[in-house]
């Protein structure tokens, strides 16, 4: 987009931008909100999202603005955006199977579809993205491929986050082999493993 | 009832704008609960994004969504543009079906496997 390029050129001309928006994208239940909470708690002392085993817990974009992250003595100021998980289907019956009542399940499904549309719209507005993948799952999902394709088309920097490496059946190498064109960091957002590596990657790749 | 597999030539979509293309695909998928579309050519990542967004806008109790997967080159590169300019066809295919029928599409880099069931 010419305006975006012009803005980027201006920012480069007058020094790096004051803050940047970093979107957390991925399939449903990849651990985006757990990661958002980990980052937010590390740098502001408080969590920002609600986490649940039930899919589509995050049904609207949750923002933590002007989060100051210190990496190797430098401070990055970012607006962290916890996106609803993207899916190609939302079936209220899946929520009923998880014990929800019919009206609640239908409401959750409706909100989830709106959240997915909102997350998709944000693909055009983030400055950088972390694509969070569950290292125990097959990385070749259409959602991952579509998200990456759209970010690549807009030349938006992407860090792939192989999450849940604390689990026995985690296979981060499978993700690395699937998407070798992007930097990858293996973490456990739940346990806090390798978060320093992730912050360095954000400083190196996401901060334009 | 059996499964209907509908093959759609790239020619059918080539003059459509991205919203028209997405509307056509979704319309075809929703017309029958037993229909799987196999489209010649891969959808661009923008088309896929629009398809997911439009699908989400149409989800209801009878239509919970789709399963979709594309194989082949998704970005418009100089090579693919040149092939089209010379009258050739770019490679790839796209499979789309209602999620009530297509339970899962497993992808290898060069292979798609569909798991269907009611």
Interface residues (C-beta under 8 A of the other chain):
Chain A: X86 X87 X88 X89 X90 X91 X92 X93 X106 X109 X113 X114 X116 X117 X120 X121 X123 X138 X140 X141 X142 X143 X145 X146 X148 X149 X150 X152 X153 X178
Chain B: X44 X45 X46 X48 X49 X52 X53 X55 X56 X57 X59 X61 X64 X65 X66 X67 X68 X69 X70 X74 X75 X99 X105 X106 X107 X108 X109
